[in-house]
Amino acid sequence: MTRPAGNDGRRRSRRQPGPAEEPAATAQPGTPGTDPAAEVPAWVSEVDDLLSRAACELVLEPGGHDAGIGPMLARVSATLAGTGIDRLAALAARIDAARTAPIDVLAGSFADIQAAWNAWKASAPDPAAAGERTDASATATDPADPELAMLAGDRELAAMFMAEALDHLATIETLVLQVEAHPGDVRLLNDIFRPFHTIKGNAGALGITSIQEVAHSIENLLDLARDGRHTIGSAEIEIILRGVDLLATMVKSLPVRLAGGSAPDVGRACGALVAEVDALVRGGTPADTAATAPAHSAPAQPGTTDTAAPPVPAAVPDARAARTDGSLTAVRVDTRKLDALVDIVGELVIVQSIIFADPALQQCMDERLARNLGQLRRITSDLQRSAMSMRMMPIRPTFQKMARLVRDLGRRAGKSVELVMSGEDTELDRKVVEEITDPLMHMVRNSIDHGIEPPDVRRAAGKPLPARVTLSALHEGGSIVIGIADDGAGLDTERIRARAVSLGLIREDAALSPAEIHELIFRPGFSTADQVTELSGRGVGMDVVRRNIESLRGRVEIQTTRGVGTRFTIRLPLTLAILEGLLLRAGSERFVLPTFCVRESLRPARNQVHGFQGQQVIQVRDSVLPLVHLAALFGIDGSLPDPADATVVVIEDNGRRVGIVVDELLGKQEVVIKSLGEAFARVRGIAGGAILGDGRVGLILDAGGLVDLLDRPLACAA
Amino acid sequence: MGAEQAVVVTAPADVRDTAGLAGKYLTFTLAGEDYAVGVLKVREIIKLLDITSVPQVPRHVKGVVNLRGKVIPVVDLRLKFGFEEQAYTDRTCIVVVEVAMPSSTALMGIVVDSVSDVLTLSAADLEAPPEFGARASADYILGVATVKGRVKILLDLDRVLGADAALTPGA
């Protein structure tokens, strides 16, 4: 679903049916893009963008002529002239006349230009919606897929339906698991009923009958249950969960179907599920007077269930209130817009710190100015905080997925396991939440599969049943700490050691502490499960878990006690947008080294540095590490200090440690991470760029890349 | 698109081929020669900023600069075209241009000796690229224009900076 950004794009694209061909016909060299569909909204938003930037420049550049505005306006006028629309061509001519004028004259006429542009945008013929819709359905809809007729015409609607439905399904899933513990809780049943009802309603409104039918059938079951006419037991829960899975599959396959691709055929599964629910409703009802009536009426008259709510008066206002609340307090925003906002605010903060550090300002002693600046600083930092918080989301949905996982895995492995969660409301960066799910799932799986003993073993050991897996999340300092703990058997140090020896990871006589041995499970190719079960292992190992966590700039640690349990602790940065780093100088350049990979820094004594096979090495306590001169590695002039006169920063990546020689440490700094883009994708040892306090760019070092750059002559592993 | 045009204009000279090139151009100088790029490629012109050098890249890639919070690469066109290196003066500018990279478009800065003007070039001013004479490889040239007796070389920036991945090390 590659929609151009938001509503605007679409509105504009409809307004101007064919401008795409026209600019192409005048064939400016380098007219961007060749795909008319992609280009249509692009030029309008580009003109918008250019005009607003020119407006900013005009304000920022009082007096004098800024060379930047001329080309910007030239570009606007060329774009407008190229549209072949009379009114815009006239505007282009006006812009052309204005752009060479002195800046104060230009500033005067600029407002008129902007007004004329805005007037054009507002007055342009209104969307011939029908035209676009036919167009879209002609290309996108498979005539054999009449369900999608409505969605195909409106991709935005489709995206919205999907996002909402998946949200609802996630909610349902969690709640169903709670029903298992409190089967008679009517409020809980109401809470599950509502999202099903919404999904059914939305699907119905959009004409997606298959989804509507499945949702309707389960809704019907729930409706009976909350009226006390049907008891929810494990069979019901099982079937509701299956329904959730089925609906999720169907919803997720919509984009594929819309694109004309073939989605998994769920027709039979739908039919089977609906039939099963039916049978359950009919046969499974407890000896009750209402046994046959609802089973009869509901499937027969699908329309009545919507209005069937009144018999439960309490539920209706409840449902309505919840929905109103939801729509009032949350807005869906394209994450790219959010990222852009965070970026801009980051810039604002940096510019502010540049201004505050300006010597001219430092000399100014005006009290009122100082007060106002203080106010500005406070507001800016508030703004930054709230912009950051918009990217944050609670880890709850991720934890909820684990609840389902624990239930299913425990059941399948014949182990009785309960999941205890704490700190579900802890917020972390959206990206972190997304990326942490897989590693967490793997670790939970490991806990249940390898950690927790079968019930008879637990009973024999006098350990409580059910076994317990604990998920926790909390803020600690500048990071998020996520814990996955189980009260299982703990890691078997001897077995891990034996396995590592047999895999050739360590020598038989290697002297390793238990903690070092436990670390071995993070090595690639390591797996202690004697047989790989269906549930865990298979392909993905703890090495992947660690790599995923490190790619989020986090770390994972193990604490384990034989017979008592294992705890994995994951430490993650609060946000991925900001990185805490050490600012280093090597020759004329400054670099940011992420602190998470720094082990220590030292001023080595002369007798710590040795030559070893043509390579400088440093002895740090009992290990010998290779040394890398950052300036030499990156070909920077003006610095090749004797390590004994310089600073050595010890970094670690994937268990390998290296000493980096730099001229000096300039301190710790938080920086906003900027990508260097495709152009520098192949530069090794650099992870990105950051704008430093003085406005210059500093490169962010990539520990893994630096270590790779060394042709490790010495193994630094134990 | 850039590629298509280049193919067209390197074909034997024909008035119709160069007609497609008519339009507005930003002109600038490099070592006394006049060059031009289509204004639609130009995002803005900035004064020279402190450039942070990037390791493992060819000599003409000067590094990266902070363009209002965006980190963009900067290429010295003098060095790219094999002119002698010259200390930057206060007329030296960075022209920020949009370049088609293999999988996206990117903003990039080009260091030029000085920026001259925006010209409107009509088909009558334009010719196909000459077989010889320019320092820039013929692949990089869309055509030439003669304005008031001076020859302007029209550059295909996507070729100069983008498609050949001019910035990446190795390969």
Contacts between the chains, C-beta under 8 A, distances in Angstrom:
chain1	res1	chain2	res2	distance
A	26	B	22	7.8
A	26	B	23	6.9
A	27	B	5	7.6
A	27	B	20	4.1
A	27	B	21	7.5
A	27	B	23	7.9
A	28	B	23	4.5
A	28	B	24	7.7
A	28	B	38	5.4
A	28	B	39	7.9
A	28	B	40	4.8
A	29	B	2	7.4
A	29	B	5	6.3
A	29	B	20	7.9
A	29	B	21	5.6
A	29	B	23	6.8
A	29	B	37	8.0
A	29	B	38	4.1
A	29	B	40	7.5
A	29	B	41	7.6
A	29	B	142	5.6
A	29	B	154	6.8
A	29	B	156	7.2
A	30	B	1	7.2
A	30	B	2	5.9
A	30	B	37	7.8
A	30	B	38	4.7
A	30	B	40	5.6
A	30	B	41	4.6
A	30	B	98	8.0
A	30	B	156	7.7
A	30	B	157	6.9
A	30	B	158	6.8
A	31	B	1	6.5
A	31	B	40	6.0
A	32	B	1	7.8
A	32	B	40	7.1
A	32	B	98	6.9
A	32	B	100	7.8
A	32	B	105	6.9
A	33	B	1	7.4
A	34	B	1	5.2
A	53	B	44	7.8
A	67	B	45	4.6
A	67	B	93	7.2
A	67	B	115	6.1
A	68	B	44	4.3
A	68	B	45	5.1
A	68	B	46	6.6
A	70	B	118	6.3
A	71	B	26	5.6
A	71	B	39	6.0
A	71	B	42	4.8
A	71	B	44	6.5
A	71	B	45	5.9
A	71	B	118	6.3
A	72	B	43	7.7
A	72	B	44	6.2
A	74	B	24	5.5
A	74	B	26	7.5
A	74	B	39	4.6
A	74	B	42	8.0
A	74	B	118	4.6
A	75	B	24	8.0
A	75	B	39	4.9
A	75	B	40	5.9
A	75	B	42	6.5
A	75	B	43	7.9
A	77	B	24	7.8
A	78	B	23	6.4
A	78	B	24	4.9
A	78	B	39	5.5
A	78	B	40	5.9
A	79	B	40	7.0
A	343	B	69	6.4
A	344	B	69	7.1
A	346	B	69	7.0
A	347	B	68	6.6
A	347	B	69	3.6
A	350	B	69	7.4
A	589	B	52	6.7
A	589	B	53	6.5
A	633	B	55	7.3
A	634	B	55	3.7
A	634	B	56	7.7
A	635	B	55	6.0
A	636	B	53	7.3
A	636	B	55	7.8
A	674	B	69	7.7
A	674	B	70	7.1
A	674	B	71	4.2
A	675	B	71	7.3
A	676	B	54	7.4
A	676	B	64	6.4
A	676	B	71	6.0
A	676	B	73	7.4
A	677	B	71	7.5
A	677	B	72	7.5
A	677	B	73	7.0
A	677	B	101	7.9
A	677	B	106	5.2
A	678	B	101	4.8
A	678	B	102	7.0
A	678	B	103	6.6
A	678	B	104	5.9
A	678	B	106	6.1
A	679	B	73	4.8
A	679	B	101	6.7
A	679	B	106	6.1
A	679	B	108	7.1
A	679	B	165	7.7
A	679	B	167	4.2
A	679	B	168	7.0
A	680	B	54	6.1
A	680	B	57	7.3
A	680	B	64	7.7
A	680	B	73	6.7
A	680	B	167	6.4
A	680	B	168	7.2
A	681	B	168	7.0
A	682	B	56	8.0
A	682	B	168	4.5
A	682	B	169	5.8
A	682	B	170	6.6
A	682	B	171	7.3
A	683	B	54	6.1
A	683	B	55	6.5
A	683	B	56	5.2
A	683	B	57	6.8
A	683	B	168	7.6
A	683	B	169	6.2
A	684	B	56	6.6
A	684	B	169	8.0
A	685	B	55	7.1
A	686	B	54	6.9
A	686	B	55	7.1
A	688	B	71	7.8
A	689	B	52	7.4
A	689	B	64	5.7
A	689	B	71	4.0
A	691	B	66	5.0
A	691	B	69	6.5
A	691	B	71	7.5
A	695	B	50	7.7
A	695	B	66	5.7
A	696	B	50	4.7
A	696	B	52	6.0
A	696	B	66	6.5
A	697	B	52	4.2
A	697	B	63	7.8
A	697	B	64	5.0
A	697	B	65	6.4
A	697	B	66	5.1
A	697	B	71	5.4
A	698	B	52	6.7
A	699	B	52	6.5
A	699	B	54	6.7
A	699	B	64	7.8
